[in-house]
Amino acid sequence: MCAMMFPQKEDITSLPFSEKEVYEFLEKLGDNFVIFHSVQWMKRSNKWKSTWKENDFLILHKKLGALVLEVKGGDIVYRDGVFNQINTATNEVHILSDKKRNDPLSQAIDGIYHYRRALSNIAHDLDSRFPIEAAVWFSSCEIQDKIQNFPMAYREASGAILGYEAFSKGAKAIYDIFQFYGSKAKVNITDEEFEKIIDMIAADFELITAPGAKKNALEKAFLKLTNEQTGLLDYISEQNCATIQGVAGTGKTLIAKEAARRFGAQGRKVLFLCFNRMLFGFLAHMYPYENVTYYNIHTFITRYATEWNNLSSPKDRAHALTQINWDNLDFNDIIIDEGQDFDNDEIIYFKDYCELVDGHFFVFYDKNQMLTTMEIPKWIRDSECKLLLTKNCRNTYEIALTSYNVIDVELNQKITMVNGDKTSISFVKGDPLMKLSRLIKYYTDDRNGYSLSDIVILSLKKEEDSILNGIHKISGIPISRERNNTSILFTTAIKFKGLESRVIIIIDIDESAFSNEEKKRVFYVACSRATQRLSLFINADEEGVKRIADSIGGSKRFAPQGKIVMKTQSQLMEL
């Protein structure tokens, strides 16, 4: 396991060469370490003067304490009490120290005093139970035989001064610094206190952006993309028949309902047809537009067919459609959402009806959600007007890539997306319900600011096979099968198709979820329901988690720039 790095960087090529090398080195220390890179803080000399300071790395270990590490690359020259750093590529000279004590060791020591004062906010004696020490790494220079020529402070701290040779020592180089200071014998803190230290640093120095603060900004960005997307309506409104394709999150349902609203406002009677019962109920409740009637395929058949039996199969539904007296229908236009879930014969009935009444016929679909077949239906092939949506106005970039990577979505055009937080992976150790309650509390605490109604839990399995089967409360948190403002909705990924939520927690994930294309597409559907935050709650051991992460992030299509990097958060990793 790698060390937990804050912030987690997908691309470190932009860092100075020396910091890049050390970043990669520290990342390999192991999961006992928590490491902050480029930590900024404010030094107050008096009430009228303050100076912003920065430490290259802050290294935390629950059993060893902390190190403030300053990194200096290039050639180093010390003359007349002044450190000079020379860029070996440009020969540019940079003064590292003068009368203001800003040499690397002094910078690290300044950091020590700041962090020690900060620890007192957690517990008055914590600075004595969790030692924080200084270290310097001259990453480009061999210093082993030269340390005796350094200033006195460096000679006295020689065990914490590293050179180029430290790279060959691996993790031992860092452990030796802790041993030099005798830190292990001094550490006496609880797990809770260690978590508070991490949270204190992350909050104070804004290394983790609170998602609650992002909610409004994200929603405004999505609204802008949605408004741009609906510009297509001016074009398709002039078409009698059109098929509109888009990957998950590109606003198909939003555009479909807006088209229905516009036609209804013109006095035209519109049939809005979808497949899922939950989506049908949501649309009918939230968007009661004039002259627009909502049905899913099952409620439509039971309303208009003279006889029917079982409606679970496409063949049975197609037969039931023959029992409808289409001449008695009073619709001018038909809009179908979730077209990929309908059988070809089902859609043809509605298409033929619109041709007879000279009405508009629009079908919105995502070919990547065709769970039952990969064959392109006839109604798509024969469509004279085919449009492709290219703006993702639901998912952040990171959530979208988590969805797309699994099924290797082919993007014929660049998809415009809003940046957000990376997908977090949690894996279960112990009681899964207790771990799930902790995850929920993490999202609903004051820092994150989500309400219960902002969160939806989706299972990749049938409800009867889920860990939440029969569960209506978790640690006092209400779990509902119907969406409301006072509880968390729990349902299956398939039932939630077409809908969305700010926070999606996907449960019942194991390696079988990626065993075939159909199951991968269910995972794609589930992930793409999230607008702001996505958590994967995995039932697997550590190695299984790694294999699942590889399945999610393995698409070559987005590498290297777009390849997803999974973020594992300390408070989530071993809940």
C-alpha positions as CSV (number, residue, x, y, z in Angstrom):
1,M,0.0,0.0,0.0
2,C,1.1,3.5,-0.7
3,A,1.2,6.4,1.7
4,M,-1.8,8.6,1.8
5,M,-0.9,11.8,0.0
6,F,-2.6,15.2,0.4
7,P,-3.4,16.5,-2.0
8,Q,-3.5,13.4,-4.3
9,K,-1.9,14.5,-7.5
10,E,-2.8,12.8,-10.8
11,D,0.0,14.5,-12.7
12,I,3.2,15.6,-10.9
13,T,5.2,16.5,-14.0
14,S,4.6,20.2,-13.3
15,L,6.4,20.0,-9.9
16,P,10.1,21.1,-9.6
17,F,12.3,18.1,-10.4
18,S,13.6,17.8,-6.8
19,E,10.0,17.9,-5.3
20,K,8.8,15.4,-8.0
21,E,11.5,12.9,-7.0
22,V,10.8,13.2,-3.3
23,Y,7.0,13.1,-3.8
24,E,7.4,9.8,-5.6
25,F,9.8,8.5,-2.9
26,L,7.5,9.4,0.0
27,E,4.4,8.0,-1.8
28,K,6.1,4.6,-1.5
29,L,6.6,4.7,2.2
30,G,3.5,2.6,3.0
31,D,0.0,3.2,4.3
32,N,1.2,3.9,7.9
33,F,2.2,7.4,6.7
34,V,0.0,10.4,5.9
35,I,1.9,13.0,3.9
36,F,1.0,16.6,3.1
37,H,2.7,18.3,0.2
38,S,3.2,22.1,0.0
39,V,1.6,23.1,3.3
40,Q,1.0,26.8,3.6
41,W,0.5,28.6,6.9
42,M,0.7,32.1,8.4
43,K,3.4,33.3,10.7
44,R,2.4,36.3,12.9
45,S,5.4,38.4,14.1
46,N,3.0,40.8,15.9
47,K,-0.6,41.9,15.6
48,W,0.3,44.2,12.7
49,K,2.6,42.0,10.7
50,S,2.1,38.5,9.2
51,T,4.0,36.4,6.7
52,W,2.8,33.5,4.6
53,K,5.1,30.4,5.0
54,E,5.2,27.1,3.2
55,N,6.8,23.7,4.0
56,D,7.5,21.3,1.2
57,F,6.3,18.2,3.1
58,L,4.7,17.3,6.4
59,I,5.1,13.6,7.2
60,L,2.8,12.0,9.9
61,H,3.1,8.6,11.4
62,K,0.7,7.6,14.3
63,K,3.4,5.7,16.2
64,L,6.5,7.9,15.4
65,G,5.3,11.5,15.3
66,A,5.8,14.1,12.5
67,L,8.6,15.5,10.4
68,V,8.6,18.9,8.7
69,L,10.7,18.2,5.6
70,E,12.3,20.9,3.4
71,V,13.6,19.8,0.0
72,K,16.3,21.6,-2.0
73,G,17.6,20.4,-5.4
74,G,20.4,21.5,-7.6
75,D,23.9,22.4,-6.5
76,I,24.3,23.9,-3.1
77,V,27.0,26.4,-2.1
78,Y,27.6,27.7,1.4
79,R,29.9,30.7,1.8
80,D,30.1,33.5,4.3
81,G,27.1,32.3,6.2
82,V,24.8,32.2,3.2
83,F,23.3,29.2,1.4
84,N,23.1,29.4,-2.4
85,Q,21.1,27.1,-4.7
86,I,22.3,26.8,-8.3
87,N,20.0,25.5,-11.0
88,T,22.2,22.9,-12.9
89,A,20.2,23.4,-16.1
90,T,20.3,27.3,-16.2
91,N,23.2,28.1,-13.8
92,E,20.8,30.5,-12.1
93,V,21.8,31.3,-8.5
94,H,19.1,31.5,-5.8
95,I,19.9,32.7,-2.3
96,L,18.5,30.3,0.3
97,S,19.5,32.2,3.4
98,D,20.4,35.7,4.5
99,K,19.9,37.6,7.7
100,K,16.2,36.7,7.8
101,R,16.8,33.1,8.7
102,N,15.1,31.5,5.7
103,D,17.6,28.7,5.1
104,P,16.0,25.2,4.7
105,L,16.5,24.1,8.3
106,S,15.2,27.3,9.7
107,Q,12.1,27.1,7.5
108,A,11.5,23.6,8.8
109,I,12.0,24.7,12.5
110,D,9.5,27.6,11.9
111,G,7.0,25.0,10.8
112,I,7.6,22.9,13.9
113,Y,6.7,25.8,16.2
114,H,3.6,26.5,14.2
115,Y,2.3,22.9,14.2
116,R,3.1,22.4,17.9
117,R,0.9,25.5,18.7
118,A,-1.8,24.1,16.5
119,L,-1.7,20.7,18.4
120,S,-2.6,22.5,21.6
121,N,-6.0,23.3,20.1
122,I,-6.7,19.5,20.1
123,A,-5.2,18.8,23.6
124,H,-3.1,21.0,25.8
125,D,-0.3,18.4,26.2
126,L,-0.5,16.9,22.7
127,D,2.7,18.5,21.5
128,S,4.6,16.5,24.2
129,R,2.9,13.3,23.2
130,F,3.3,13.7,19.5
131,P,6.7,15.1,18.7
132,I,7.3,17.2,15.6
133,E,10.8,17.5,14.3
134,A,12.7,19.1,11.4
135,A,14.5,17.5,8.4
136,V,16.2,18.8,5.3
137,W,16.8,16.9,2.0
138,F,19.4,18.1,-0.4
139,S,18.0,15.8,-3.0
140,S,20.6,16.3,-5.8
141,C,23.8,16.4,-3.7
142,E,25.8,13.7,-1.9
143,I,26.4,15.1,1.6
144,Q,27.6,12.1,3.6
145,D,31.2,13.3,3.8
146,K,30.5,17.0,3.8
147,I,28.1,17.5,6.8
148,Q,31.1,18.4,9.0
149,N,31.5,21.6,6.9
150,F,27.9,22.7,7.4
151,P,26.8,25.4,9.9
152,M,26.5,24.2,13.5
153,A,22.8,23.7,13.5
154,Y,23.1,21.3,10.6
155,R,25.9,19.4,12.2
156,E,23.9,19.0,15.4
157,A,20.9,17.8,13.4
158,S,23.0,15.7,11.1
159,G,20.8,12.6,11.5
160,A,17.9,14.6,9.9
161,I,19.9,16.0,7.0
162,L,19.5,13.8,3.8
163,G,21.4,13.9,0.5
164,Y,21.1,12.1,-2.8
165,E,22.3,8.9,-1.2
166,A,19.0,8.6,0.8
167,F,17.1,7.5,-2.3
168,S,19.0,4.2,-2.3
169,K,18.0,3.5,1.3
170,G,14.2,3.5,0.7
171,A,11.9,3.9,3.7
172,K,14.9,3.4,6.1
173,A,16.0,6.9,5.3
174,I,12.9,8.3,6.9
175,Y,12.7,5.8,9.7
176,D,16.3,6.7,10.6
177,I,15.3,10.3,11.1
178,F,12.6,9.4,13.6
179,Q,15.2,7.1,15.4
180,F,17.7,10.0,15.5
181,Y,15.2,12.1,17.4
182,G,14.1,9.2,19.6
183,S,10.5,10.0,18.6
184,K,9.0,6.5,19.1
185,A,9.6,6.6,22.8
186,K,7.7,9.9,23.1
187,V,4.5,9.1,21.1
188,N,1.4,8.5,23.1
189,I,-1.8,9.4,21.3
190,T,-5.1,7.7,20.4
191,D,-6.5,6.9,17.0
192,E,-9.0,9.6,17.5
193,E,-6.4,12.2,18.3
194,F,-4.4,11.2,15.2
195,E,-7.5,11.6,13.0
196,K,-8.0,15.1,14.6
197,I,-4.5,16.0,13.7
198,I,-5.1,15.1,10.1
199,D,-8.4,16.9,10.0
200,M,-6.8,20.0,11.7
201,I,-4.1,20.2,9.1
202,A,-6.4,19.6,6.2
203,A,-9.0,22.1,7.3
204,D,-6.5,24.8,8.4
205,F,-4.5,24.6,5.2
206,E,-7.3,23.9,2.8
207,L,-5.7,20.8,1.3
208,I,-9.1,19.2,1.1
209,T,-11.9,21.3,-0.3
210,A,-15.1,20.9,1.6
211,P,-17.7,19.6,-0.8
212,G,-20.4,21.5,1.0
213,A,-18.8,24.7,-0.2
214,K,-18.9,23.4,-3.8
215,K,-22.5,22.5,-4.0
216,N,-23.8,25.9,-5.3
217,A,-20.9,26.4,-7.6
218,L,-21.3,23.0,-9.2
219,E,-25.0,23.4,-9.6
220,K,-24.5,26.8,-11.4
221,A,-21.9,25.2,-13.7
222,F,-24.3,22.4,-14.5
223,L,-27.1,24.8,-15.1
224,K,-25.0,26.7,-17.6
225,L,-24.2,23.5,-19.5
226,T,-27.9,22.5,-19.4
227,N,-29.0,25.8,-20.9
228,E,-26.4,25.4,-23.6
229,Q,-27.7,21.9,-24.3
230,T,-31.3,22.9,-24.6
231,G,-30.4,25.1,-27.5
232,L,-30.8,21.9,-29.5
233,L,-34.5,22.2,-29.0
234,D,-34.7,25.0,-31.5
235,Y,-33.4,22.6,-34.1
236,I,-35.2,19.4,-33.2
237,S,-38.5,21.2,-32.9
238,E,-38.5,21.6,-36.6
239,Q,-38.0,17.8,-37.1
240,N,-40.9,15.4,-37.3
241,C,-38.7,12.5,-36.1
242,A,-35.4,12.5,-34.3
243,T,-33.2,10.2,-32.2
244,I,-31.0,11.9,-29.7
245,Q,-28.1,10.0,-28.2
246,G,-25.9,10.9,-25.3
247,V,-23.8,9.2,-22.6
248,A,-25.1,9.2,-19.0
249,G,-25.3,12.7,-17.6
250,T,-25.7,14.7,-20.9
251,G,-29.1,15.9,-20.0
252,K,-31.3,13.6,-22.1
253,T,-34.2,13.7,-19.6
254,L,-33.9,17.4,-19.0
255,I,-34.1,18.2,-22.7
256,A,-36.9,15.7,-23.3
257,K,-39.1,17.2,-20.6
258,E,-38.3,20.7,-21.9
259,A,-39.4,19.6,-25.4
260,A,-42.6,18.3,-23.9
261,R,-43.2,21.5,-22.0
262,R,-42.8,23.6,-25.2
263,F,-45.1,21.5,-27.2
264,G,-47.7,21.5,-24.4
265,A,-47.5,25.2,-24.1
266,Q,-48.5,25.4,-27.8
267,G,-51.7,23.5,-27.0
268,R,-50.4,20.2,-28.4
269,K,-51.1,17.1,-26.4
270,V,-47.9,15.2,-25.5
271,L,-47.3,11.7,-24.5
272,F,-44.1,11.5,-22.4
273,L,-43.1,7.8,-22.2
274,C,-40.3,6.3,-20.1
275,F,-39.5,2.8,-18.9
276,N,-38.8,2.9,-15.2
277,R,-41.6,3.2,-12.7
278,M,-39.5,5.5,-10.3
279,L,-38.6,7.9,-13.1
280,F,-42.2,8.0,-14.3
281,G,-43.4,8.9,-10.7
282,F,-40.7,11.5,-10.3
283,L,-41.5,13.3,-13.6
284,A,-45.3,13.2,-13.0
285,H,-44.9,14.7,-9.6
286,M,-42.2,17.3,-10.3
287,Y,-43.2,18.5,-13.8
288,P,-47.0,18.6,-14.2
289,Y,-46.9,20.6,-17.4
290,E,-50.0,21.6,-19.2
291,N,-51.1,19.1,-21.9
292,V,-48.3,16.7,-21.0
293,T,-49.2,13.2,-19.9
294,Y,-46.6,10.9,-18.3
295,Y,-46.6,7.1,-18.5
296,N,-44.1,4.4,-18.2
297,I,-44.6,1.5,-20.7
298,H,-46.4,-0.6,-18.1
299,T,-48.9,2.0,-16.9
300,F,-49.6,3.0,-20.5
301,I,-50.5,-0.5,-21.5
302,T,-52.7,-1.0,-18.5
303,R,-54.5,2.3,-19.3
304,Y,-55.1,1.7,-23.0
305,A,-54.9,-2.0,-23.8
306,T,-58.1,-4.0,-23.7
307,E,-56.3,-7.1,-22.4
308,W,-52.9,-8.1,-21.3
309,N,-51.2,-10.7,-19.2
310,N,-47.6,-10.6,-17.9
311,L,-45.8,-7.4,-18.9
312,S,-42.3,-8.4,-17.8
313,S,-41.0,-9.4,-21.2
314,P,-40.7,-7.3,-24.4
315,K,-42.7,-10.0,-26.3
316,D,-45.6,-9.7,-23.9
317,R,-45.6,-5.9,-24.0
318,A,-45.5,-5.9,-27.8
319,H,-48.4,-8.2,-27.9
320,A,-50.3,-6.0,-25.5
321,L,-49.7,-3.0,-27.7
322,T,-51.7,-4.8,-30.5
323,Q,-54.7,-4.7,-28.1
324,I,-54.8,-0.9,-28.1
325,N,-57.2,1.0,-30.3
326,W,-54.7,3.5,-31.5
327,D,-57.4,5.5,-33.4
328,N,-58.8,6.5,-30.0
329,L,-55.6,8.0,-28.7
330,D,-55.6,11.8,-28.5
331,F,-51.9,12.7,-28.6
332,N,-50.2,15.1,-31.1
333,D,-46.6,14.3,-30.2
334,I,-44.7,11.4,-28.4
335,I,-41.4,11.8,-26.6
336,I,-39.7,8.7,-25.4
337,D,-37.0,8.8,-22.7
338,E,-34.7,5.8,-21.9
339,G,-35.3,4.5,-25.4
340,Q,-32.5,2.0,-25.0
341,D,-34.7,0.1,-22.5
342,F,-37.5,-0.5,-25.0
343,D,-37.7,-3.3,-27.5
344,N,-37.6,-2.3,-31.1
345,D,-41.1,-3.5,-31.8
346,E,-42.5,-1.4,-28.9
347,I,-41.0,1.8,-30.2
348,I,-42.1,1.1,-33.8
349,Y,-45.8,1.1,-32.6
350,F,-45.4,4.7,-31.2
351,K,-43.4,5.8,-34.2
352,D,-46.0,4.6,-36.7
353,Y,-48.7,6.4,-34.6
354,C,-46.9,9.7,-34.9
355,E,-46.5,9.3,-38.6
356,L,-50.3,8.8,-39.0
357,V,-51.2,11.9,-37.0
358,D,-48.3,13.9,-38.5
359,G,-46.8,14.6,-35.0
360,H,-43.4,14.9,-33.5
361,F,-41.6,11.7,-32.5
362,F,-38.4,12.1,-30.4
363,V,-36.5,9.2,-28.8
364,F,-33.7,9.9,-26.3
365,Y,-31.3,7.1,-25.6
366,D,-27.9,6.0,-24.4
367,K,-26.5,3.1,-26.4
368,N,-24.1,2.4,-23.5
369,Q,-27.1,1.6,-21.2
370,M,-28.5,-1.1,-23.5
371,L,-28.4,-3.8,-20.9
372,T,-30.1,-6.5,-22.9
373,T,-28.6,-6.3,-26.3
374,M,-25.7,-4.6,-28.1
375,E,-27.4,-4.7,-31.5
376,I,-28.4,-1.3,-32.8
377,P,-32.2,-1.3,-33.1
378,K,-34.0,-0.6,-36.4
379,W,-35.6,2.6,-35.1
380,I,-32.1,4.1,-34.6
381,R,-30.7,2.8,-37.9
382,D,-33.6,4.2,-39.9
383,S,-33.8,7.5,-38.2
384,E,-33.2,10.4,-40.6
385,C,-32.3,12.9,-37.9
386,K,-29.6,11.7,-35.5
387,L,-28.1,14.0,-32.9
388,L,-25.3,13.5,-30.3
389,L,-25.2,15.3,-27.0
390,T,-21.7,16.4,-26.0
391,K,-22.1,18.3,-22.7
392,N,-22.2,16.4,-19.4
393,C,-24.5,18.6,-17.3
394,R,-25.0,16.1,-14.4
395,N,-21.7,14.5,-13.4
396,T,-18.4,16.0,-12.5
397,Y,-15.4,15.0,-14.6
398,E,-14.2,12.5,-12.0
399,I,-17.5,10.8,-11.6
400,A,-18.1,10.6,-15.4
401,L,-14.7,9.0,-15.9
402,T,-15.4,6.4,-13.2
403,S,-18.5,5.5,-15.1
404,Y,-17.1,5.6,-18.6
405,N,-13.8,3.8,-17.9
406,V,-15.6,0.5,-16.9
407,I,-17.3,0.1,-20.3
408,D,-14.7,1.9,-22.4
409,V,-17.2,4.5,-23.7
410,E,-16.4,5.7,-27.2
411,L,-16.6,9.4,-27.3
412,N,-16.9,10.6,-30.8
413,Q,-16.7,14.2,-29.7
414,K,-15.2,15.8,-26.7
415,I,-17.5,15.8,-23.7
416,T,-17.6,19.1,-21.7
417,M,-17.5,18.4,-18.0
418,V,-17.2,20.2,-14.7
419,N,-14.3,19.4,-12.4
420,G,-15.1,18.0,-8.9
421,D,-13.9,15.6,-6.3
422,K,-12.4,12.2,-7.1
423,T,-14.3,9.0,-6.5
424,S,-13.6,7.6,-3.1
425,I,-13.3,3.9,-2.4
426,S,-14.3,2.3,0.9
427,F,-13.8,-1.3,1.7
428,V,-15.6,-3.2,4.4
429,K,-13.8,-4.6,7.4
430,G,-16.2,-5.8,10.1
431,D,-19.9,-4.9,10.4
432,P,-20.9,-3.4,7.0
433,L,-23.9,-1.5,8.4
434,M,-21.8,0.2,11.1
435,K,-19.3,1.2,8.4
436,L,-22.1,2.4,6.1
437,S,-23.5,4.6,8.9
438,R,-20.0,6.2,9.4
439,L,-19.9,7.0,5.7
440,I,-23.3,8.6,5.9
441,K,-22.3,10.6,8.9
442,Y,-19.2,11.8,7.1
443,Y,-21.3,13.2,4.2
444,T,-23.9,14.8,6.6
445,D,-21.5,16.5,9.0
446,D,-21.2,20.2,9.1
447,R,-18.1,20.3,7.0
448,N,-19.7,18.5,4.0
449,G,-23.2,19.9,4.5
450,Y,-25.3,17.3,2.7
451,S,-28.8,16.4,4.0
452,L,-30.2,12.9,4.2
453,S,-32.3,13.6,1.1
454,D,-29.1,14.5,-0.9
455,I,-27.9,10.9,-0.4
456,V,-29.1,7.8,-2.3
457,I,-27.8,4.3,-1.7
458,L,-27.8,2.0,-4.8
459,S,-27.3,-1.7,-4.9
460,L,-25.8,-3.5,-7.9
461,K,-27.8,-6.5,-6.9
462,K,-31.5,-7.3,-6.4
463,E,-32.8,-5.9,-3.2
464,E,-33.3,-9.3,-1.6
465,D,-29.6,-10.0,-2.2
466,S,-28.4,-6.7,-0.7
467,I,-26.8,-6.1,2.7
468,L,-29.7,-3.6,3.2
469,N,-32.4,-6.1,2.5
470,G,-35.1,-5.6,5.2
471,I,-33.2,-2.7,6.8
472,H,-35.1,0.5,7.5
473,K,-32.7,2.2,9.9
474,I,-28.9,2.3,10.3
475,S,-27.7,3.6,13.7
476,G,-30.9,5.6,13.9
477,I,-30.6,7.0,10.3
478,P,-33.9,6.3,8.4
479,I,-33.6,4.3,5.2
480,S,-36.6,4.5,2.8
481,R,-37.7,2.8,-0.4
482,E,-39.4,5.9,-1.5
483,R,-37.7,9.3,-1.9
484,N,-38.6,12.0,0.7
485,N,-36.9,14.8,2.6
486,T,-36.4,13.0,5.9
487,S,-34.6,9.8,5.0
488,I,-32.0,8.2,2.7
489,L,-33.4,6.5,-0.4
490,F,-32.2,2.9,-0.9
491,T,-33.0,1.2,-4.2
492,T,-31.3,-0.8,-7.0
493,A,-29.2,0.8,-9.7
494,I,-31.7,-0.5,-12.4
495,K,-34.7,1.0,-10.6
496,F,-32.9,4.4,-10.3
497,K,-32.2,4.7,-14.0
498,G,-32.9,8.2,-15.4
499,L,-32.7,9.8,-11.9
500,E,-29.8,11.5,-10.1
501,S,-28.7,12.6,-6.6
502,R,-25.9,14.9,-5.2
503,V,-24.4,11.9,-3.4
504,I,-24.5,8.3,-4.5
505,I,-23.2,5.5,-2.4
506,I,-23.0,2.2,-4.3
507,I,-23.1,-0.9,-2.2
508,D,-22.8,-4.7,-2.8
509,I,-19.8,-4.3,-5.0
510,D,-17.6,-7.3,-5.5
511,E,-15.5,-8.6,-8.3
512,S,-18.5,-10.3,-9.9
513,A,-19.8,-6.8,-10.7
514,F,-17.2,-6.6,-13.5
515,S,-17.4,-10.2,-14.7
516,N,-19.4,-9.5,-18.0
517,E,-20.5,-6.6,-20.1
518,E,-24.1,-6.6,-18.8
519,K,-22.9,-6.2,-15.2
520,K,-20.4,-3.5,-16.2
521,R,-23.2,-1.5,-17.7
522,V,-25.2,-1.7,-14.5
523,F,-22.2,-0.3,-12.7
524,Y,-22.0,2.4,-15.4
525,V,-25.7,3.3,-14.8
526,A,-25.2,3.4,-11.0
527,C,-22.1,5.7,-11.0
528,S,-23.6,8.1,-13.5
529,R,-26.5,8.9,-11.2
530,A,-24.2,11.0,-8.9
531,T,-23.9,14.7,-9.6
532,Q,-21.3,15.8,-6.9
533,R,-20.0,12.9,-4.8
534,L,-19.6,9.2,-5.5
535,S,-18.5,6.5,-3.0
536,L,-17.9,2.9,-3.8
537,F,-18.6,0.6,-0.9
538,I,-16.7,-2.6,-1.7
539,N,-17.1,-6.1,-0.3
540,A,-13.6,-7.4,-0.8
541,D,-10.3,-7.8,0.8
542,E,-7.5,-5.4,0.1
543,E,-6.3,-7.2,-3.0
544,G,-9.8,-7.4,-4.3
545,V,-10.1,-3.7,-3.8
546,K,-7.0,-3.2,-5.9
547,R,-8.3,-5.4,-8.7
548,I,-11.7,-3.5,-8.7
549,A,-9.9,-0.2,-8.8
550,D,-7.9,-1.4,-11.8
551,S,-11.2,-2.4,-13.5
552,I,-12.5,1.1,-12.9
553,G,-9.4,3.0,-13.9
554,G,-8.0,0.8,-16.6
555,S,-9.3,2.5,-19.7
556,K,-6.6,3.4,-22.2
557,R,-8.9,5.8,-23.9
558,F,-8.4,8.5,-21.2
559,A,-4.8,7.9,-20.4
560,P,-2.6,9.6,-19.5
561,Q,-4.4,12.9,-19.0
562,G,-7.8,11.6,-18.4
563,K,-7.0,8.3,-16.7
564,I,-8.8,8.2,-13.4
565,V,-6.8,8.1,-10.1
566,M,-8.8,6.6,-7.3
567,K,-8.9,8.6,-4.1
568,T,-8.9,6.7,-0.9
569,Q,-9.7,8.9,2.1
570,S,-8.4,8.0,5.6
571,Q,-11.8,8.4,7.2
572,L,-13.3,6.2,4.6
573,M,-10.7,3.6,3.8
574,E,-11.1,1.5,6.8
575,L,-14.4,2.8,8.2
